[in-house]
Amino acid sequence: MDFFSVSKVAWFILSPSNALVILAGLAFVLLLVGRRRTGLGLLGLALAGFLVFGLSPAANYIASPLEERFPVFRDDGRPVTGIILLGGAEMPDIGLARDTLAFNEAGERVMAFADLSRRYPQARLAFVGGSGALLSSAPPDAESTMIRNNLVALGIDEKRVEFEPKSRNTAENAAFAKALLDPKPGERWLLITSAYHMPRAVGCFRAVDFPVAAYPVDFRTVGPGGLNDTFSRVALGLDLTDISVREWLGLVAYYATGKIGTLFPAP
């Protein structure tokens, strides 16, 4: 299998929420076959994991270094050549079925894209991203199709937007975006993605010699001074844990395979 397929299979097993369920399942199997002591031990470990990563502030502390790596963008008056929106905020299965916009928790990416398109009317616009799913009934270009179909609702002139609908992961986002946009030395391109994803995204663009200015959105923590809040539902804490751990593992995997030049890219 290629890197894309291996990464998807590995993440299914290693994602904390799935790993805890697998651990609990193994514990029940051991209890059924009479391995009471080991089974109870693993079951207790799984339950502790659900409590720690689901309800405690642990997820905030895992996510915070990722989100604080690149500061919020401040307009300094310098001209902007183009604006790149990375896919991942869209729910194309729902959006295309209902012929409307449908976004997940990262919908701020698209809101920022629409806002910047108005603030920089001369800038080129690009949507970059195909399907990142290993198994999906939706066509690979479903995300870009949904965005294209709703540009009027977003207040964006379709003629301004260039689409790259084939990239499946962040490394391909960067490589395919460069091939599409052909950036020139001295140009300034803004890159919109979730704050927790920005270090890996910027690292990938740098690796293909495409300098970008970070425009982080979709923050999941309130900042370094407010990380001790607990979660009201286990699902909330586990979701943030999954997202954050995926990014840390992604940084390690991308660095080990040469897809980024430094382990934790910085401004």
Number of C-alpha atoms within 10 A of each C-alpha: 6 6 11 15 13 11 16 15 11 10 18 12 14 17 19 21 22 15 16 21 17 15 20 20 16 17 23 18 14 18 17 11 9 11 13 15 12 14 22 16 12 21 22 15 16 22 15 13 19 20 15 17 26 24 20 18 18 20 28 25 17 20 25 20 14 20 26 19 17 20 12 13 12 7 8 6 6 7 13 18 17 22 24 23 22 24 27 23 20 22 16 25 17 14 20 18 9 10 13 15 18 17 17 10 13 19 18 19 26 23 13 17 25 18 14 18 22 12 10 15 13 13 20 17 28 21 24 26 28 25 22 17 14 12 9 10 7 13 12 18 17 20 25 23 17 22 24 18 15 17 16 11 12 16 12 19 13 14 8 13 17 18 21 20 21 17 21 18 19 24 22 20 23 25 18 19 26 16 11 14 17 10 18 10 9 8 13 19 22 22 24 28 28 24 27 26 23 25 27 27 27 25 29 27 23 19 18 19 14 22 22 21 16 21 24 26 23 19 17 19 20 12 15 13 7 11 17 13 13 18 18 11 11 16 15 16 24 26 17 20 24 21 18 25 19 17 20 20 15 18 23 18 16 21 18 13 11 13 21 25 16 19 18 15 19 13 10
